[in-house]
Amino acid sequence: MNIKKILVNTLDGKYPILIGKNITPKLKNILDRNNIFSTKILLVIDNKVPSAIIKKIKKSFKKKIFLIYLTSNERNKSQKNVDKIINILLKNKFNRNDCLISIGGGIIGDLSAYAASIFKRGLIYVSVPTTLLAQVDSSIGGKTGINSKYGKNLIGSFYQPKLVVSDISFLKSLPRREILCGYAEIFKHSIISDKLFFYFLDKNVKKILHLKSPFIEKSIYKSCIIKKNVVEKDFKEKNLRKILNFGHTFGHAYESALGYSSKLNHGEAVILGISSAAKFSQHIKMLNKNDYNLISDHIKKINSQLKLKNFFKNGNIKKITSFMSNDKKNSDEKINLILIKKVGKVNIHHKFNLKKIESFFLNYFNVI
């Protein structure tokens, strides 16, 4: 198997990320080679994952494994589904040396990892991300979490996996909208860290979105390296890791304000959030017009119809800012924003009151 390996090394433990094609049918062998020898295994599976792949994974284990299928949407990223997972583990007498493996996108991974982190204070967790978003973002770094009626990801923990297995073959089964969802994070990583990578994306965006080799492989690998480097320096998000939230304070508020509607998925919300954060950075004269245009023009290449005014009206501003004020990254009454100085460099220490944010929306709502 041709597998690229990235080793993530944090204060909370180290683990490999394996990236390759058609590697999940050999999952049992991969676990063995990484010294994961659990007696009992629970697979938490996104019901969108092709059944043929799950059959191959089950066959590779040659022993009884437990399965639970969940529907992947933000409403199901809930305590109710965490309880379903925990009950299976308790009923079948799992212990801390047994293993929970998530097979799905970021939603399945987030709630599975959270369940793993709280079951008997932590059992072995392995992530098999099946979406581009999960492969380049949510499977790396140990953030777990679920949603509540008060907002997105407000309940959770930091819990590192023992192993991440990213099989690029899964991406072929995804609709274009899901590919775009993952590309949003790749795009974000280039903006916060690497202008040369941004130019690579800008030149090859259509090839990447159509999963052309070697462009998609390079994008995934480079994106993972960027996130790994940030996480290793600050895995508890005390300082540097906050740059990974670029565009997300706006984006999460957009998702929440729409009630996690299918009209706007996470990646689309992040792209809108990146656009908003860039525009706000220009608004306070931090970002120059040329770099703002680089970002804005790239978003048009991704999806020319992705505009805030297509989802919200002026009457939604207070609802949006209410969710922004409840963001978990805020430590006082002000809203903490990750802003951009130029492509490749962000600034993490900026707080604004609600009136400043509302004024921004009132001035720019129809042009963002």
C-alpha positions as a LaTeX table, in Angstrom:
\begin{tabular}{lrrr}
\hline
Residue & $x$ (\AA) & $y$ (\AA) & $z$ (\AA) \\
\hline
Met1 & 0.00 & 0.00 & 0.00 \\
Asn2 & 1.26 & 3.47 & $-0.92$ \\
Ile3 & 0.60 & 5.38 & 2.29 \\
Lys4 & 1.82 & 8.80 & 3.34 \\
Lys5 & 2.34 & 9.17 & 7.07 \\
Ile6 & 2.18 & 12.33 & 9.18 \\
Leu7 & 3.03 & 12.07 & 12.88 \\
Val8 & 1.17 & 14.43 & 15.21 \\
Asn9 & 2.96 & 14.92 & 18.52 \\
Thr10 & 1.15 & 16.85 & 21.27 \\
Leu11 & 1.55 & 17.07 & 25.05 \\
Asp12 & $-1.55$ & 14.86 & 25.25 \\
Gly13 & $-0.03$ & 12.08 & 23.13 \\
Lys14 & 1.19 & 11.33 & 19.63 \\
Tyr15 & $-0.51$ & 9.53 & 16.79 \\
Pro16 & $-0.08$ & 8.92 & 13.05 \\
Ile17 & $-2.25$ & 10.18 & 10.23 \\
Leu18 & $-2.18$ & 7.72 & 7.34 \\
Ile19 & $-3.19$ & 9.00 & 3.90 \\
Gly20 & $-3.67$ & 6.64 & 0.95 \\
Lys21 & $-6.05$ & 5.05 & $-1.55$ \\
Asn22 & $-8.11$ & 1.87 & $-0.94$ \\
Ile23 & $-6.59$ & 1.31 & 2.49 \\
Thr24 & $-9.68$ & 0.86 & 4.68 \\
Pro25 & $-10.32$ & $-2.76$ & 3.57 \\
Lys26 & $-7.00$ & $-3.47$ & 5.34 \\
Leu27 & $-8.08$ & $-1.67$ & 8.51 \\
Lys28 & $-7.42$ & $-4.63$ & 10.82 \\
Asn29 & $-3.85$ & $-4.97$ & 9.51 \\
Ile30 & $-3.33$ & $-1.22$ & 9.94 \\
Leu31 & $-4.52$ & $-1.40$ & 13.55 \\
Asp32 & $-2.18$ & $-4.32$ & 14.24 \\
Arg33 & 0.81 & $-2.50$ & 12.75 \\
Asn34 & 0.03 & 0.44 & 15.02 \\
Asn35 & $-0.22$ & $-1.76$ & 18.13 \\
Ile36 & $-3.97$ & $-1.44$ & 18.59 \\
Phe37 & $-5.09$ & $-4.90$ & 19.77 \\
Ser38 & $-8.56$ & $-4.46$ & 21.25 \\
Thr39 & $-10.77$ & $-7.37$ & 22.25 \\
Lys40 & $-13.97$ & $-5.47$ & 21.48 \\
Ile41 & $-14.55$ & $-2.91$ & 18.74 \\
Leu42 & $-17.52$ & $-0.62$ & 18.10 \\
Leu43 & $-17.87$ & 0.90 & 14.65 \\
Val44 & $-19.88$ & 4.15 & 14.62 \\
Ile45 & $-20.82$ & 4.53 & 10.97 \\
Asp46 & $-22.25$ & 7.35 & 8.92 \\
Asn47 & $-25.16$ & 5.76 & 7.05 \\
Lys48 & $-23.98$ & 7.47 & 3.85 \\
Val49 & $-20.82$ & 5.35 & 3.75 \\
Pro50 & $-21.11$ & 2.75 & 0.93 \\
Ser51 & $-22.19$ & $-0.60$ & 2.38 \\
Ala52 & $-19.65$ & $-2.48$ & 0.21 \\
Ile53 & $-16.80$ & $-0.75$ & 2.05 \\
Ile54 & $-18.28$ & $-1.57$ & 5.45 \\
Lys55 & $-18.58$ & $-5.25$ & 4.44 \\
Lys56 & $-14.88$ & $-5.30$ & 3.55 \\
Ile57 & $-13.94$ & $-3.68$ & 6.85 \\
Lys58 & $-16.06$ & $-6.15$ & 8.83 \\
Lys59 & $-14.54$ & $-9.06$ & 6.93 \\
Ser60 & $-11.01$ & $-7.91$ & 7.74 \\
Phe61 & $-11.56$ & $-8.29$ & 11.49 \\
Lys62 & $-12.58$ & $-11.98$ & 11.48 \\
Lys63 & $-14.28$ & $-11.61$ & 14.87 \\
Lys64 & $-17.42$ & $-10.12$ & 16.29 \\
Ile65 & $-17.60$ & $-6.37$ & 16.14 \\
Phe66 & $-20.43$ & $-4.06$ & 17.14 \\
Leu67 & $-21.98$ & $-1.51$ & 14.80 \\
Ile68 & $-24.20$ & 1.54 & 15.07 \\
Tyr69 & $-25.33$ & 3.60 & 12.09 \\
Leu70 & $-26.13$ & 7.28 & 12.53 \\
Thr71 & $-27.47$ & 9.95 & 10.21 \\
Ser72 & $-24.94$ & 12.71 & 9.74 \\
Asn73 & $-26.44$ & 16.16 & 10.24 \\
Glu74 & $-25.91$ & 18.95 & 12.75 \\
Arg75 & $-29.18$ & 18.24 & 14.55 \\
Asn76 & $-27.99$ & 14.69 & 15.27 \\
Lys77 & $-24.70$ & 15.91 & 16.72 \\
Ser78 & $-26.40$ & 15.69 & 20.07 \\
Gln79 & $-26.29$ & 14.28 & 23.58 \\
Lys80 & $-29.06$ & 11.87 & 22.57 \\
Asn81 & $-26.79$ & 10.14 & 20.05 \\
Val82 & $-23.84$ & 10.19 & 22.45 \\
Asp83 & $-26.09$ & 8.33 & 24.91 \\
Lys84 & $-26.90$ & 5.73 & 22.22 \\
Ile85 & $-23.19$ & 5.05 & 21.74 \\
Ile86 & $-22.48$ & 4.95 & 25.49 \\
Asn87 & $-25.36$ & 2.51 & 26.08 \\
Ile88 & $-23.95$ & 0.05 & 23.52 \\
Leu89 & $-20.53$ & 0.24 & 25.20 \\
Leu90 & $-22.03$ & $-0.31$ & 28.66 \\
Lys91 & $-24.41$ & $-3.08$ & 27.58 \\
Asn92 & $-21.58$ & $-5.03$ & 25.96 \\
Lys93 & $-19.13$ & $-4.46$ & 28.83 \\
Phe94 & $-16.47$ & $-2.53$ & 26.94 \\
Asn95 & $-13.44$ & $-1.47$ & 28.95 \\
Arg96 & $-10.81$ & 1.23 & 28.52 \\
Asn97 & $-8.58$ & $-1.08$ & 26.44 \\
Asp98 & $-11.33$ & $-1.64$ & 23.89 \\
Cys99 & $-11.78$ & 0.49 & 20.80 \\
Leu100 & $-14.32$ & 2.82 & 19.25 \\
Ile101 & $-13.81$ & 3.53 & 15.53 \\
Ser102 & $-15.74$ & 6.29 & 13.78 \\
Ile103 & $-16.29$ & 5.86 & 10.04 \\
Gly104 & $-17.80$ & 8.99 & 8.59 \\
Gly105 & $-17.53$ & 12.73 & 8.29 \\
Gly106 & $-16.77$ & 15.33 & 10.92 \\
Ile107 & $-20.15$ & 15.12 & 12.64 \\
Ile108 & $-19.82$ & 11.38 & 13.25 \\
Gly109 & $-16.19$ & 11.83 & 14.26 \\
Asp110 & $-16.91$ & 14.67 & 16.70 \\
Leu111 & $-19.70$ & 12.94 & 18.59 \\
Ser112 & $-17.93$ & 9.54 & 18.51 \\
Ala113 & $-14.72$ & 11.01 & 19.88 \\
Tyr114 & $-16.68$ & 12.82 & 22.59 \\
Ala115 & $-18.41$ & 9.57 & 23.58 \\
Ala116 & $-15.02$ & 7.81 & 23.64 \\
Ser117 & $-13.55$ & 10.56 & 25.83 \\
Ile118 & $-16.22$ & 10.31 & 28.54 \\
Phe119 & $-16.73$ & 6.52 & 28.57 \\
Lys120 & $-14.89$ & 5.31 & 31.69 \\
Arg121 & $-12.82$ & 8.50 & 31.28 \\
Gly122 & $-11.52$ & 7.41 & 27.92 \\
Leu123 & $-11.23$ & 4.30 & 25.74 \\
Ile124 & $-9.17$ & 3.82 & 22.57 \\
Tyr125 & $-10.45$ & 5.96 & 19.71 \\
Val126 & $-9.60$ & 5.59 & 16.01 \\
Ser127 & $-10.85$ & 7.97 & 13.31 \\
Val128 & $-11.60$ & 6.91 & 9.74 \\
Pro129 & $-12.68$ & 10.20 & 8.12 \\
Thr130 & $-14.68$ & 9.67 & 4.94 \\
Thr131 & $-15.25$ & 13.25 & 3.82 \\
Leu132 & $-12.75$ & 15.79 & 2.59 \\
Leu133 & $-13.71$ & 18.11 & 5.46 \\
Ala134 & $-12.96$ & 15.46 & 8.07 \\
Gln135 & $-9.72$ & 14.37 & 6.39 \\
Val136 & $-8.19$ & 17.85 & 6.36 \\
Asp137 & $-9.68$ & 19.30 & 9.53 \\
Ser138 & $-11.89$ & 17.70 & 12.15 \\
Ser139 & $-10.01$ & 14.38 & 12.42 \\
Ile140 & $-6.80$ & 16.23 & 13.36 \\
Gly141 & $-6.17$ & 17.86 & 16.70 \\
Gly142 & $-8.35$ & 16.10 & 19.24 \\
Lys143 & $-11.31$ & 18.46 & 19.42 \\
Thr144 & $-14.55$ & 16.65 & 20.21 \\
Gly145 & $-17.99$ & 18.10 & 20.65 \\
Ile146 & $-21.74$ & 18.20 & 20.22 \\
Asn147 & $-24.27$ & 20.97 & 19.67 \\
Ser148 & $-26.99$ & 22.36 & 21.90 \\
Lys149 & $-29.89$ & 24.76 & 21.43 \\
Tyr150 & $-27.52$ & 27.55 & 22.52 \\
Gly151 & $-25.06$ & 27.03 & 19.68 \\
Lys152 & $-22.58$ & 24.81 & 17.89 \\
Asn153 & $-19.89$ & 22.73 & 19.63 \\
Leu154 & $-20.55$ & 24.22 & 23.07 \\
Ile155 & $-20.26$ & 20.81 & 24.80 \\
Gly156 & $-17.07$ & 18.82 & 24.29 \\
Ser157 & $-13.56$ & 17.85 & 25.30 \\
Phe158 & $-10.01$ & 17.55 & 24.01 \\
Tyr159 & $-9.26$ & 13.89 & 23.28 \\
Gln160 & $-6.61$ & 12.66 & 20.87 \\
Pro161 & $-7.21$ & 9.62 & 18.64 \\
Lys162 & $-4.72$ & 6.76 & 18.63 \\
Leu163 & $-4.80$ & 6.69 & 14.84 \\
Val164 & $-6.32$ & 8.52 & 11.86 \\
Val165 & $-6.83$ & 6.59 & 8.62 \\
Ser166 & $-7.67$ & 8.85 & 5.65 \\
Asp167 & $-8.68$ & 6.88 & 2.57 \\
Ile168 & $-8.94$ & 9.20 & $-0.44$ \\
Ser169 & $-11.08$ & 6.59 & $-2.23$ \\
Phe170 & $-14.05$ & 7.62 & $-0.06$ \\
Leu171 & $-14.13$ & 11.00 & $-1.76$ \\
Lys172 & $-15.36$ & 9.54 & $-5.04$ \\
Ser173 & $-18.73$ & 8.80 & $-3.45$ \\
Leu174 & $-19.26$ & 12.40 & $-2.30$ \\
Pro175 & $-21.45$ & 14.96 & $-4.07$ \\
Arg176 & $-19.70$ & 18.14 & $-5.21$ \\
Arg177 & $-21.28$ & 20.09 & $-2.37$ \\
Glu178 & $-19.51$ & 17.85 & 0.16 \\
Ile179 & $-16.19$ & 18.26 & $-1.65$ \\
Leu180 & $-16.70$ & 22.02 & $-1.45$ \\
Cys181 & $-17.36$ & 21.65 & 2.26 \\
Gly182 & $-13.88$ & 20.19 & 2.79 \\
Tyr183 & $-12.23$ & 22.57 & 0.38 \\
Ala184 & $-13.33$ & 25.44 & 2.61 \\
Glu185 & $-10.92$ & 24.26 & 5.30 \\
Ile186 & $-8.09$ & 23.71 & 2.81 \\
Phe187 & $-8.71$ & 27.27 & 1.59 \\
Lys188 & $-8.69$ & 28.54 & 5.18 \\
His189 & $-5.41$ & 26.79 & 5.97 \\
Ser190 & $-3.72$ & 28.48 & 3.01 \\
Ile191 & $-4.97$ & 31.92 & 4.07 \\
Ile192 & $-3.79$ & 31.64 & 7.67 \\
Ser193 & $-0.40$ & 30.09 & 7.00 \\
Asp194 & 0.98 & 29.79 & 3.48 \\
Lys195 & 0.60 & 32.26 & 0.62 \\
Leu196 & 2.41 & 29.95 & $-1.83$ \\
Phe197 & $-0.12$ & 27.22 & $-1.03$ \\
Phe198 & $-2.88$ & 29.79 & $-1.60$ \\
Tyr199 & $-1.48$ & 30.49 & $-5.08$ \\
Phe200 & $-1.34$ & 26.73 & $-5.78$ \\
Leu201 & $-5.01$ & 26.46 & $-4.84$ \\
Asp202 & $-5.93$ & 29.54 & $-6.84$ \\
Lys203 & $-4.28$ & 28.08 & $-9.95$ \\
Asn204 & $-5.68$ & 24.56 & $-9.55$ \\
Val205 & $-9.01$ & 25.01 & $-7.77$ \\
Lys206 & $-11.10$ & 23.34 & $-10.50$ \\
Lys207 & $-8.79$ & 20.30 & $-10.67$ \\
Ile208 & $-8.87$ & 19.94 & $-6.90$ \\
Leu209 & $-12.66$ & 20.16 & $-6.71$ \\
His210 & $-12.85$ & 17.46 & $-9.41$ \\
Leu211 & $-10.47$ & 15.25 & $-7.35$ \\
Lys212 & $-7.78$ & 15.20 & $-10.03$ \\
Ser213 & $-4.42$ & 13.62 & $-9.14$ \\
Pro214 & $-1.92$ & 14.70 & $-7.92$ \\
Phe215 & $-3.66$ & 17.99 & $-7.04$ \\
Ile216 & $-6.15$ & 16.58 & $-4.52$ \\
Glu217 & $-3.47$ & 14.48 & $-2.78$ \\
Lys218 & $-1.12$ & 17.46 & $-2.46$ \\
Ser219 & $-3.93$ & 19.64 & $-1.13$ \\
Ile220 & $-4.91$ & 17.11 & 1.55 \\
Tyr221 & $-1.32$ & 16.44 & 2.60 \\
Lys222 & $-0.33$ & 20.11 & 2.75 \\
Ser223 & $-3.51$ & 21.04 & 4.61 \\
Cys224 & $-2.88$ & 18.31 & 7.21 \\
Ile225 & 0.71 & 19.50 & 7.69 \\
Ile226 & $-0.47$ & 23.06 & 8.35 \\
Lys227 & $-3.00$ & 21.94 & 10.94 \\
Lys228 & $-0.56$ & 19.50 & 12.55 \\
Asn229 & 2.03 & 22.26 & 13.00 \\
Val230 & $-0.49$ & 24.51 & 14.72 \\
Val231 & $-1.96$ & 21.78 & 16.94 \\
Glu232 & 1.45 & 20.58 & 18.11 \\
Lys233 & 2.30 & 24.05 & 19.39 \\
Asp234 & $-1.06$ & 24.68 & 21.09 \\
Phe235 & $-3.40$ & 21.70 & 21.22 \\
Lys236 & $-5.60$ & 23.17 & 24.02 \\
Glu237 & $-6.28$ & 26.33 & 21.96 \\
Lys238 & $-4.77$ & 28.75 & 24.48 \\
Asn239 & $-3.18$ & 31.00 & 21.88 \\
Leu240 & $-1.84$ & 30.03 & 18.41 \\
Arg241 & $-4.48$ & 27.39 & 17.65 \\
Lys242 & $-7.10$ & 30.11 & 17.65 \\
Ile243 & $-5.98$ & 30.97 & 14.11 \\
Leu244 & $-7.73$ & 27.79 & 12.96 \\
Asn245 & $-11.01$ & 29.52 & 13.83 \\
Phe246 & $-10.52$ & 32.08 & 11.06 \\
Gly247 & $-13.96$ & 32.57 & 9.47 \\
His248 & $-15.64$ & 30.27 & 11.99 \\
Thr249 & $-17.09$ & 32.80 & 14.44 \\
Phe250 & $-19.08$ & 34.26 & 11.56 \\
Gly251 & $-19.66$ & 30.86 & 9.93 \\
His252 & $-20.95$ & 29.08 & 13.03 \\
Ala253 & $-23.33$ & 31.97 & 13.68 \\
Tyr254 & $-24.69$ & 31.66 & 10.14 \\
Glu255 & $-25.29$ & 27.93 & 10.63 \\
Ser256 & $-26.94$ & 28.47 & 14.02 \\
Ala257 & $-29.11$ & 31.36 & 12.77 \\
Leu258 & $-30.50$ & 29.06 & 10.06 \\
Gly259 & $-31.09$ & 26.25 & 12.56 \\
Tyr260 & $-28.46$ & 24.06 & 10.84 \\
Ser261 & $-30.61$ & 24.01 & 7.73 \\
Ser262 & $-29.54$ & 22.01 & 4.68 \\
Lys263 & $-29.70$ & 25.30 & 2.78 \\
Leu264 & $-26.21$ & 26.07 & 4.12 \\
Asn265 & $-23.76$ & 23.32 & 5.04 \\
His266 & $-20.73$ & 23.78 & 7.27 \\
Gly267 & $-18.23$ & 24.37 & 4.48 \\
Glu268 & $-20.43$ & 26.92 & 2.77 \\
Ala269 & $-20.90$ & 28.69 & 6.10 \\
Val270 & $-17.12$ & 28.73 & 6.63 \\
Ile271 & $-16.56$ & 30.21 & 3.17 \\
Leu272 & $-19.12$ & 32.91 & 3.95 \\
Gly273 & $-17.37$ & 33.37 & 7.29 \\
Ile274 & $-13.98$ & 33.73 & 5.61 \\
Ser275 & $-15.48$ & 36.32 & 3.27 \\
Ser276 & $-17.00$ & 38.18 & 6.23 \\
Ala277 & $-13.82$ & 38.04 & 8.31 \\
Ala278 & $-11.78$ & 39.31 & 5.36 \\
Lys279 & $-14.27$ & 42.11 & 4.73 \\
Phe280 & $-14.27$ & 43.05 & 8.41 \\
Ser281 & $-10.45$ & 43.07 & 8.37 \\
Gln282 & $-10.58$ & 45.48 & 5.45 \\
His283 & $-13.32$ & 47.47 & 7.21 \\
Ile284 & $-11.00$ & 48.24 & 10.15 \\
Lys285 & $-8.12$ & 48.92 & 7.74 \\
Met286 & $-6.08$ & 45.87 & 8.74 \\
Leu287 & $-6.24$ & 44.12 & 5.34 \\
Asn288 & $-5.32$ & 45.90 & 2.13 \\
Lys289 & $-7.59$ & 45.92 & $-0.91$ \\
Asn290 & $-5.32$ & 43.74 & $-3.08$ \\
Asp291 & $-5.23$ & 40.86 & $-0.60$ \\
Tyr292 & $-8.96$ & 41.21 & 0.06 \\
Asn293 & $-9.56$ & 40.92 & $-3.69$ \\
Leu294 & $-7.37$ & 37.78 & $-3.85$ \\
Ile295 & $-9.66$ & 36.12 & $-1.31$ \\
Ser296 & $-12.88$ & 37.50 & $-2.79$ \\
Asp297 & $-11.96$ & 36.48 & $-6.35$ \\
His298 & $-11.05$ & 32.97 & $-5.21$ \\
Ile299 & $-14.43$ & 32.57 & $-3.53$ \\
Lys300 & $-16.09$ & 33.51 & $-6.81$ \\
Lys301 & $-14.13$ & 30.70 & $-8.50$ \\
Ile302 & $-15.39$ & 28.26 & $-5.88$ \\
Asn303 & $-19.07$ & 29.27 & $-6.10$ \\
Ser304 & $-20.16$ & 32.59 & $-7.58$ \\
Gln305 & $-23.61$ & 32.24 & $-5.94$ \\
Leu306 & $-22.29$ & 31.93 & $-2.41$ \\
Lys307 & $-23.27$ & 35.35 & $-1.06$ \\
Leu308 & $-24.56$ & 36.30 & 2.35 \\
Lys309 & $-27.54$ & 38.18 & 0.92 \\
Asn310 & $-28.78$ & 34.90 & $-0.61$ \\
Phe311 & $-29.32$ & 33.51 & 2.91 \\
Phe312 & $-30.02$ & 36.46 & 5.20 \\
Lys313 & $-31.68$ & 39.86 & 5.28 \\
Asn314 & $-31.03$ & 42.93 & 7.41 \\
Gly315 & $-33.67$ & 41.72 & 9.85 \\
Asn316 & $-31.47$ & 38.71 & 10.70 \\
Ile317 & $-28.52$ & 40.77 & 11.96 \\
Lys318 & $-29.41$ & 40.69 & 15.67 \\
Lys319 & $-29.98$ & 36.95 & 15.51 \\
Ile320 & $-26.59$ & 36.41 & 13.88 \\
Thr321 & $-24.74$ & 38.64 & 16.35 \\
Ser322 & $-26.51$ & 36.95 & 19.25 \\
Phe323 & $-24.99$ & 33.61 & 18.23 \\
Met324 & $-21.62$ & 35.29 & 17.68 \\
Ser325 & $-21.72$ & 36.67 & 21.22 \\
Asn326 & $-22.39$ & 33.15 & 22.58 \\
Asp327 & $-19.39$ & 31.66 & 20.76 \\
Lys328 & $-17.27$ & 29.48 & 23.06 \\
Lys329 & $-14.11$ & 31.42 & 22.14 \\
Asn330 & $-15.40$ & 34.56 & 23.88 \\
Ser331 & $-14.21$ & 35.15 & 27.44 \\
Asp332 & $-16.18$ & 38.32 & 28.21 \\
Glu333 & $-19.04$ & 40.35 & 26.77 \\
Lys334 & $-17.05$ & 41.24 & 23.67 \\
Ile335 & $-16.81$ & 39.11 & 20.52 \\
Asn336 & $-13.38$ & 37.66 & 19.77 \\
Leu337 & $-12.56$ & 37.61 & 16.05 \\
Ile338 & $-9.66$ & 36.06 & 14.18 \\
Leu339 & $-8.76$ & 38.63 & 11.53 \\
Ile340 & $-6.30$ & 38.77 & 8.67 \\
Lys341 & $-3.39$ & 41.13 & 8.01 \\
Lys342 & $-2.55$ & 39.64 & 4.63 \\
Val343 & $-2.85$ & 36.28 & 2.89 \\
Gly344 & $-0.63$ & 33.99 & 4.94 \\
Lys345 & $-0.80$ & 35.97 & 8.19 \\
Val346 & $-3.64$ & 36.34 & 10.70 \\
Asn347 & $-4.11$ & 38.18 & 13.99 \\
Ile348 & $-5.74$ & 36.48 & 16.96 \\
His349 & $-6.17$ & 39.26 & 19.52 \\
His350 & $-9.17$ & 41.34 & 18.48 \\
Lys351 & $-12.33$ & 41.91 & 20.51 \\
Phe352 & $-15.32$ & 43.97 & 19.48 \\
Asn353 & $-18.60$ & 44.90 & 21.11 \\
Leu354 & $-21.95$ & 43.97 & 19.59 \\
Lys355 & $-22.64$ & 47.46 & 18.27 \\
Lys356 & $-19.42$ & 47.42 & 16.24 \\
Ile357 & $-20.36$ & 44.07 & 14.65 \\
Glu358 & $-23.95$ & 45.17 & 14.00 \\
Ser359 & $-22.72$ & 48.38 & 12.40 \\
Phe360 & $-20.45$ & 46.35 & 10.14 \\
Phe361 & $-23.36$ & 44.18 & 8.99 \\
Leu362 & $-25.58$ & 47.19 & 8.40 \\
Asn363 & $-22.93$ & 48.82 & 6.20 \\
Tyr364 & $-21.88$ & 45.77 & 4.22 \\
Phe365 & $-24.74$ & 43.28 & 4.33 \\
Asn366 & $-25.65$ & 43.65 & 0.68 \\
Val367 & $-22.13$ & 43.46 & $-0.70$ \\
Ile368 & $-20.36$ & 40.74 & 1.33 \\
\hline
\end{tabular}
